[in-house]
Amino acid sequence: MTGIARFIDHTRLKPETTPAEIRTLCREAKRFGFATVCVNSGYVPLAARLLKNSGVGVCSVVGFPLGATATPVKVAEARFAVRSGASEIDMVMNIGLFKAGVYKEVVADIKAVKKAAGKRVVKVIIETGLLSESEKVRAAKLVIEAGADFVKTSTGFGPGGATVEDVALLAGVVKGSIRIKAAGGIRTLAQAGALIAAGASRLGTSAGVAIVSEELKS
């Protein structure tokens, strides 16, 4: 295990992802000691079976990537993921409701998924590329209010990914009350190190092997 590996959620979320690619993902996660693999909920049973007793967690996305799924559907997906072996849930905030200022419903949506997840870690993706600076601050505060464990920058499917500036901004808002996951466009060891230095304690990336390999060579 390398130093950077423990920060990484080794990720495969593209719609064309095959079972064979999930098997490779899990094999790599065990080899390098990543924190989790992050997969769509349909692949949680496979990933959980392959990673049993490995020390690598299984993270399932919920309401991904748009966040516009109805709350009962998000809850059902979270429950399925947990029953199937997920140790962490990455849900997408309802961005449209947030933009409309319907904050009570946004908080209720997060709380419902957190309740469904039980003791599992819940990370809330706020899709920073769609938000102004003041909206990023407000969104992070709502995530705290809702009782989630992490605020996460991006899905990787939106208009922009993780930036040092956004992570630093979020770190100033959460002040250690919850953690920060940076995701979207993280490809190099230098990027990863800068995001961790800015305040991220988890990184979501599909380039985990390349980043760890770069660290091993340095």
N, C-alpha and C positions, 0 to 999 in steps of 0.2 A: 504494500500500500504506500502511495506517495502522499506528500503533505496536502496537495491540492485535491486529491481524489475524494477525501472525506467531505468536501464541500459540494460535490457534484451529484445532481440528479441526472443519471444517464438516460437520455430521452429519445423516444421514437413515437411521434404522434401524427405523422403524415397519413392521409387516407389510404395510400397504396401500400402501407406497411403489411408485410406478410408474416405468418407464424414463424417461418424460418428466420426472418430478421429479428423477431422477438427472442428466439433461441440464441442468436448471436449476441444480442444486446445483453441478455442475462449472463451468458458466458463471459463476456467482457467485464460486466459489473463485478462478478465474482473474482476474476483475475486481478483487477486493479483496485478493488475495494471501494467502489463508489458508494455514496450514501444510500441511494435508491436507484431503481429504474422507474422512469415515468412513462406510463402507457395509457392508451385509451381503455375504458372500462371493460370492453369486450375481451381484452387480452390479460386482464388481471388474473383469472384462474390459471392460465398457462404460466405467467410470470411467477405467481406465488408458488406453484408446484416446482418450478425450476430453481427457485431461490430459497426453498425451505431449509432452515437451519444454516444458512450461509452468512448471516449477519448483514446482508443487503436487504433493504426494505423495498416494498412495492408501493409506488405512488400512482394513484388513478386520477385522471382529470374528470371533472364533472361540469356539465353545462358548457362544454368546450366546442369551438373556440369563441362563440358569440356572446355567451352569458344571458341570452334572451329566452332560454328554456324556462318554462313555468316552474315555480318553486316545488310543487309536488313531484315533478319529473326529476328535478335535481336531487331531491330527497331520495327518491326511488333508486336513482343511479348510485348515489353515495352508499345507500344500504346494500345494494348488490355488490359494490366494490369491497365494502368491509366484510360482508359474508364470504366473499371469494378470496380474501386474504390481503387486502390492501392495508398498509400501515399508515398511509398518508393520503390526503385528498387535496387536490389543487382545483378549486372551483373558480369559475369566472363570475365576477360581479355583474349584476344586471346594469349594463352601462347606459342603456336607454333611459331606464327609470332614474338612474343617478343624474344624467344630463337634464332630466326634467325636474330635478329637485325633489323627487319623491323619496326622501331619505329614509322614512320609516319603513317603507316596503323593501328598500335595499338592505337595511339592517335585518329585517325579518327574514329575508331570503337567506342571508348568511347564517343567521342564528339557527334556522331550520336545518341547514346542511350540517352545521356544527353539532347539533343535537343528534342527527342521524349517524354521524361519524363516531359518536361516543368519545372514547379517550384518544382516538387517533388525531394526529396532527392535521389541521386544516389551514391551507394557504389560500389567500384570496387574490386572484389576478385582477388588477384594476385597469389594465391596458393603457399604460401611460402615454402611448403615442396618440391617443384620442383625447387626452385631457390637457387643459391649461395648467399652469403651475398652481394656481389657487385650487383647482379641482383635484389635483394630485394630493394636496394637503388635506382637503376635505374628505377625499376617499379614504386616505390612510386613517383618519380619525374615526370614520364609520366602521372600518375593519376592526379597530381596537374596541369600539363600542359594542360590536357584535360578538366579541369574545373569541375571534380567530387567533391562530398562533403565528401566522406570517402574513405580511402583505407582499405580493409578488408583482413585478413590474409589467410583464407582458406575456402574451400567449405564444409569440413568435409568428403568429399569423396576421397580426395587425400592422399598422403603418409605423413601424419602428420597433426597436428592441431595447435592451437594457443600456443605460448610460450611467457613467459615473455621477453626473450631475443629478439625475433622478434618484439614484441610490442615496447620495448625500442628503438630498432634500428630504427623502422619506426617513432617513436616520435621525434627522433633526426633529421630525414630527413624532416618531414613535418613542424616541429616547430610551430604547432598551425595553419598553413594555411588551413589545412583540418583536419578532425577528423579520428579516427582509430576505426575500429570494429574488435574485436578478436572473432574468431569462430573456432570450431573444437576441440572436446575432453574436453570441459569445463563441469565438473561434480560436483565440490565441491565449497563451499563458499570460502575456502582458495584460490583456483585457481582464482575464480572470483575477489576477492579482490586484489590479486597480479597483475592481468592483468590491472585492473583499476589503481592501483598505478603506473604501468609502463607507462600508457598513453592512455589506451583504454577508450572511452566514450560510447561504445556500446558493448554488448556481445551477440553472437548468440549461443544458446544452446537449446537442447531438454530436458535438465534437470532443467529447470527454477523452476518448482514447488519444486523439491528436494532442490535446492539451497536456495530458499526463506524460505522453511520450516526449513532448518538448521539455517538460520539467526534468525528466530522467536524463536528458542529454545536457542539461545546463549545469 
